[in-house]
Each structure stands twice: as C-alpha cells, then as structure tokens.
Amino acid sequence: MSTVDQLKHLIHDKFGVASEAIDPDAPFASYDLDSLTVAELMFAIDDEFHVIVPDEAALTVTTLRGLADLLDTLLAQKRAA
C-alpha cells in the first residue's frame, strides 16, 4: 500500500472523509480539514508511522501528496539511521 493510500485510510478513519473522495492533489481545506484538524492529523501520523513530522509541515504542506512525499522522506531517513 502506498503512503498516499495509507494517509487516505487514516483520514477516513480519523475524520470520516470517504477515501474514494480524496484527491491527493487537492488542498486539505477542500475536505474541511482546518489547521487544527491538520495538526491532529500530524499527531495521528506520528503514532501510525512512528516518525515525528516537523511542526512547520502543518503550515507548509497543503496536500495529501505533499504530505506523503514528506513522510516517504522521513521514513527513508529513519531507515538509513
């Protein structure tokens, strides 16, 4: 399962957004995910993926694909360490 698919599943479980309705390139706001909800998502990602997402990512990453790319980078760094 790709990181995008894992994130879709996580967003569906945590916030009730239908997985099939999530466009990885659409802004989080299009799913009624405000900045507080995105912060909650970052904490859920920390728990799910066992990586710490930098705080500034909640402000700079605006799409699911961008978040997946960041996670892939963080996970690769974790494996390399």
Phi and psi in degrees as GROMACS dihedral restraints (atoms count N, CA, C in turn):
[ dihedral_restraints ]
;  ai    aj    ak    al  type     phi  dphi    fc
    3     4     5     6     1   -72.7    20    10
    4     5     6     7     1   163.6    20    10
    6     7     8     9     1   -63.0    20    10
    7     8     9    10     1   -38.2    20    10
    9    10    11    12     1   -60.0    20    10
   10    11    12    13     1   -45.8    20    10
   12    13    14    15     1   -64.8    20    10
   13    14    15    16     1   -39.4    20    10
   15    16    17    18     1   -62.7    20    10
   16    17    18    19     1   -41.1    20    10
   18    19    20    21     1   -68.1    20    10
   19    20    21    22     1   -38.4    20    10
   21    22    23    24     1   -58.5    20    10
   22    23    24    25     1   -45.6    20    10
   24    25    26    27     1   -62.3    20    10
   25    26    27    28     1   -43.2    20    10
   27    28    29    30     1   -63.1    20    10
   28    29    30    31     1   -44.7    20    10
   30    31    32    33     1   -64.2    20    10
   31    32    33    34     1   -40.0    20    10
   33    34    35    36     1   -61.3    20    10
   34    35    36    37     1   -48.9    20    10
   36    37    38    39     1   -64.9    20    10
   37    38    39    40     1   -42.6    20    10
   39    40    41    42     1   -82.1    20    10
   40    41    42    43     1   -34.0    20    10
   42    43    44    45     1  -125.7    20    10
   43    44    45    46     1     1.3    20    10
   45    46    47    48     1    74.1    20    10
   46    47    48    49     1    15.4    20    10
   48    49    50    51     1   -82.3    20    10
   49    50    51    52     1   129.0    20    10
   51    52    53    54     1   -62.0    20    10
   52    53    54    55     1   126.5    20    10
   54    55    56    57     1   -55.1    20    10
   55    56    57    58     1   -42.3    20    10
   57    58    59    60     1   -70.6    20    10
   58    59    60    61     1   -15.7    20    10
   60    61    62    63     1   -89.5    20    10
   61    62    63    64     1    -4.9    20    10
   63    64    65    66     1   -88.7    20    10
   64    65    66    67     1   119.1    20    10
   66    67    68    69     1   -95.6    20    10
   67    68    69    70     1   117.7    20    10
   69    70    71    72     1   -58.8    20    10
   70    71    72    73     1   -19.0    20    10
   72    73    74    75     1  -100.6    20    10
   73    74    75    76     1    -1.1    20    10
   75    76    77    78     1   -84.1    20    10
   76    77    78    79     1   148.7    20    10
   78    79    80    81     1   -65.1    20    10
   79    80    81    82     1   149.9    20    10
   81    82    83    84     1   -55.0    20    10
   82    83    84    85     1   -34.4    20    10
   84    85    86    87     1   -58.9    20    10
   85    86    87    88     1   -27.4    20    10
   87    88    89    90     1   -68.9    20    10
   88    89    90    91     1   -12.2    20    10
   90    91    92    93     1  -108.7    20    10
   91    92    93    94     1    19.1    20    10
   93    94    95    96     1    59.4    20    10
   94    95    96    97     1    32.7    20    10
   96    97    98    99     1   -98.1    20    10
   97    98    99   100     1   104.6    20    10
   99   100   101   102     1   -83.6    20    10
  100   101   102   103     1  -177.3    20    10
  102   103   104   105     1   -62.7    20    10
  103   104   105   106     1   -35.3    20    10
  105   106   107   108     1   -67.2    20    10
  106   107   108   109     1   -41.9    20    10
  108   109   110   111     1   -65.9    20    10
  109   110   111   112     1   -38.8    20    10
  111   112   113   114     1   -63.6    20    10
  112   113   114   115     1   -38.3    20    10
  114   115   116   117     1   -62.5    20    10
  115   116   117   118     1   -42.3    20    10
  117   118   119   120     1   -60.9    20    10
  118   119   120   121     1   -39.4    20    10
  120   121   122   123     1   -61.7    20    10
  121   122   123   124     1   -40.7    20    10
  123   124   125   126     1   -62.2    20    10
  124   125   126   127     1   -39.4    20    10
  126   127   128   129     1   -66.0    20    10
  127   128   129   130     1   -39.6    20    10
  129   130   131   132     1   -64.8    20    10
  130   131   132   133     1   -36.6    20    10
  132   133   134   135     1   -66.3    20    10
  133   134   135   136     1   -41.9    20    10
  135   136   137   138     1   -54.0    20    10
  136   137   138   139     1   -45.9    20    10
  138   139   140   141     1   -69.3    20    10
  139   140   141   142     1   -43.2    20    10
  141   142   143   144     1   -72.0    20    10
  142   143   144   145     1   -43.9    20    10
  144   145   146   147     1  -100.5    20    10
  145   146   147   148     1    -8.8    20    10
  147   148   149   150     1    59.6    20    10
  148   149   150   151     1    40.6    20    10
  150   151   152   153     1  -134.5    20    10
  151   152   153   154     1   153.1    20    10
  153   154   155   156     1   -97.3    20    10
  154   155   156   157     1   118.3    20    10
  156   157   158   159     1   -83.3    20    10
  157   158   159   160     1   126.5    20    10
  159   160   161   162     1   -56.5    20    10
  160   161   162   163     1   142.1    20    10
  162   163   164   165     1   -55.0    20    10
  163   164   165   166     1   -38.7    20    10
  165   166   167   168     1   -66.3    20    10
  166   167   168   169     1   -17.9    20    10
  168   169   170   171     1   -63.6    20    10
  169   170   171   172     1   -33.4    20    10
  171   172   173   174     1   -62.7    20    10
  172   173   174   175     1   -23.6    20    10
  174   175   176   177     1   -96.6    20    10
  175   176   177   178     1   -29.3    20    10
  177   178   179   180     1  -101.7    20    10
  178   179   180   181     1   -26.8    20    10
  180   181   182   183     1   -91.5    20    10
  181   182   183   184     1   120.8    20    10
  183   184   185   186     1  -115.9    20    10
  184   185   186   187     1    -5.6    20    10
  186   187   188   189     1  -130.5    20    10
  187   188   189   190     1   160.3    20    10
  189   190   191   192     1   -63.0    20    10
  190   191   192   193     1   -40.6    20    10
  192   193   194   195     1   -64.0    20    10
  193   194   195   196     1   -41.0    20    10
  195   196   197   198     1   -62.0    20    10
  196   197   198   199     1   -40.5    20    10
  198   199   200   201     1   -67.2    20    10
  199   200   201   202     1   -40.4    20    10
  201   202   203   204     1   -62.8    20    10
  202   203   204   205     1   -41.9    20    10
  204   205   206   207     1   -62.4    20    10
  205   206   207   208     1   -43.0    20    10
  207   208   209   210     1   -62.0    20    10
  208   209   210   211     1   -44.7    20    10
  210   211   212   213     1   -62.3    20    10
  211   212   213   214     1   -42.2    20    10
  213   214   215   216     1   -59.8    20    10
  214   215   216   217     1   -40.2    20    10
  216   217   218   219     1   -65.7    20    10
  217   218   219   220     1   -47.0    20    10
  219   220   221   222     1   -61.9    20    10
  220   221   222   223     1   -40.6    20    10
  222   223   224   225     1   -67.8    20    10
  223   224   225   226     1   -38.0    20    10
  225   226   227   228     1   -65.9    20    10
  226   227   228   229     1   -39.7    20    10
  228   229   230   231     1   -64.7    20    10
  229   230   231   232     1   -38.9    20    10
  231   232   233   234     1   -65.0    20    10
  232   233   234   235     1   -42.7    20    10
  234   235   236   237     1   -65.4    20    10
  235   236   237   238     1   -35.1    20    10
  237   238   239   240     1   -74.4    20    10
  238   239   240   241     1   -22.1    20    10
